[in-house]
Amino acid sequence: MTAAFVLWGIVVAAGVAEMAHYEETPGVQRSAPKRWPEGSAIARARDGVTVVMFIHPKCPCRRASEAQLAEIMRAAPATTRFSISTDLAEARRFGAKTSGQVVVYDALGELRFSGGITFARGHAGKNTGQEIVDALVHGGRPERTTTPVFGCGLEDT
């Protein structure tokens, strides 16, 4: 009886550790193009920044990413353009490989940020990526231009 209880405890602990590792492991991330990609069907702001989030509609992590984006949107100036894209061709055009990846381009079409705005898979809350995007939509110039992306693979789910 005691050996079975110990074994059960080890199995549970290993499962919890694996879940924590999964939640804290970023997805694949490629570099986004330095300039707004030619041929994109996503409309770009001409007098403010453009924020684009790439998500997979079946990724359970997307809810946290969308909640973080909604928080940024609530306080953003009217000149900011936001888009959420589920289009795989657009994701490829912008170098996005993981659901939840966000890119921010300025009015001249220059890349200012590429990364995630959650601190772990499926977890909303204050984090560096969200702070950077929020600063950019308000005219700031943060030193960091990238953060890890936590989500499912855009082509996997």
QUILINBEL-V357018 format. One record per backbone hydrogen bond with DSSP energy under -0.5 kcal/mol. CO is the residue of the C=O (numbers start at 0). NH is the residue of the N-H. Records with the same first field share a line. If there is no record, write none. Layout:
# QUILINBEL-V357018
CO->NH / NH
This chain:
# QUILINBEL-V357018
0->4
1->5
2->6
3->7
4->8
5->9
6->10
7->11
8->12
9->13
10->14
11->15
12->16
13->17
14->18
15->19
16->20
17->21
18->22
19->23
21->24
22->120
23->25
33->110
36->39
48->80
49->51 / 104
50->82
51->102
52->54 / 84
53->99 / 100
54->56
55->58
58->61
59->62
60->63 / 64
61->65
62->66
63->67
64->68
65->69
66->70
67->71
68->72
69->73
70->74
71->74
72->75
76->79
80->50
82->52
84->54
85->87
86->90
87->91
88->92
89->93
90->95
91->94
94->29
96->153
97->100
100->53
101->114
102->51
103->111 / 112
104->49
105->108
108->35
109->105
112->103
113->146
114->101
119->122
121->123
122->118 / 119
126->130
127->131
128->132
129->133
130->134
131->135
132->136
133->137
134->139
135->138
144->113
147->115
148->26 / 150
151->98
152->155 / 156
